[in-house]
């Protein structure tokens, strides 16, 4: 039957801009030996959780879309 949906959340605690964090995520997706085969078989959403690091509360997540 396989995967039907996969969600990945990143919480990056680093002294870099949000744009740099998003670039790190895109680079990880691009070079991951697992990401490409998995994403071809099931929808995958990847998020950078910016708010929980600042306020430690549940907040809406921003999506970084994988390049097709």
MISE-347342 format. One record per residue (C-alpha): z, x, y; residue in one letter. Coordinates in steps of 0.1 Angstrom, whole numbers, padded with zeros to 4 digits, always signed. Each point is the difference from the previous one (the first is absolute). Layout:
BEGIN
ZXYA
...
//
This chain:
BEGIN
+0000+0000+0000X
+0007+0028+0025X
+0015+0001+0035X
-0005-0030+0022X
+0014+0014+0032X
+0017+0032+0011X
+0020+0006+0032X
+0010+0034+0013X
+0024+0005+0029X
+0006+0033+0017X
+0031+0007+0020X
-0006+0034+0017X
+0029+0015+0018X
-0016+0028+0019X
-0003+0012+0036X
-0037-0009+0003X
-0019-0028+0016X
-0008-0033-0018X
-0037+0011+0002X
+0009+0032-0019X
+0019-0020-0026X
-0029-0023-0005X
-0023+0030-0004X
+0023+0015-0026X
-0003-0033-0020X
-0038+0000+0003X
-0001+0036-0012X
+0023-0008-0029X
-0022-0029-0011X
-0032+0021+0003X
+0013+0029-0021X
+0022-0019-0025X
-0012+0004-0036X
+0014-0035-0007X
-0008-0021+0031X
-0038-0002-0004X
-0001-0011-0037X
+0028-0025+0006X
-0015-0015+0032X
-0033-0006-0018X
+0017-0024-0024X
+0026-0018+0021X
+0006-0009+0037X
+0024+0025+0015X
+0017-0003+0034X
+0016+0031+0016X
+0025-0003+0028X
+0019+0023+0024X
+0034-0015+0006X
+0008+0011+0036X
+0027-0024+0009X
+0026+0006-0028X
+0004+0036+0011X
+0007-0010+0036X
+0022-0031-0005X
+0008-0001-0038X
-0011-0037+0000X
-0028-0018-0018X
-0030-0001+0022X
-0038-0008-0003X
-0019+0029-0016X
-0032+0015+0014X
-0029+0004-0024X
-0021+0032-0003X
-0032-0009-0017X
-0015+0024-0025X
-0035+0012+0008X
-0026-0015-0023X
//
